[in-house]
Amino acid sequence: MDAQLTALAITCTLKPSPEESSTDLLATQLLDAFAEHGVTGETIRAVDHAISPGVLTDMGEGDEWPQLREKVLAADILVFVTPTWLGQHSSVAQRVLERLDAELGETDDQGRPILFDKVAIAGVLGNEDGAHHIAAILFQALNDVGFTIPAQASVYWNGEAMQGVDYKDLDETPEKTAQTITTATRNAVHLARALKISQYPAG
């Protein structure tokens, strides 16, 4: 059953490709961990796309969110990764959350919210405090629109305050972060598999 699951990682770095990104690195590590469970994955760097402001599924000409939205709807697991700026998630992350807000009005053929039966986990990076605060915001927003959150599904790393070492600059992944990657992905696969077998009931 694991091999039938798919994951989509949306990274919310402020850095456009091809600039190196710690956020993309963590997303890659998470997808690699999912692959160990037979889950196939894809990464989207949101800043590389024209995501118009708004809370509709399609904001019209020039809006690339509809194509990205199709990928969200097709995946069983959403991996939402953001850097920390001024103690908050990035502006790009907020834009993606606002576009996901449109799913509150979308239902499947059973009348259930369209994102029911999908799982979401979060990754947060930064050289300042704020990881728990950001994870709380992400999880509340993602749960509001229909995603289910597994146990211990927040993976984060905060470097020492007021210095310039990024996650991508580390010689190796810190042990605690690696352990959390393992736990979060394992629990997400378990939950996604369970929801494949037994979906949430219709209202």
Buried (B, 14 or more C-beta within 10 A) or exposed (E): EBEEBBBBBBBBBBBEEEEEBBBBBBBBBBBEBBEEBEBEBBBBBBBBBEBBEBBBBEBEEEBBBEEBBEBBBEBBBBBBBBBBBEEBBBEBBBBBBBBBBBBBEBBBEEEBBBBBBBBBBBBBBBBBEBBEBBBEBBBEBBEBBBBBBBEBBBBBBBBEEEEEEBBEEBEEBEEEBBEBBEBBBBBBBBBBBBBBEEEEEEE
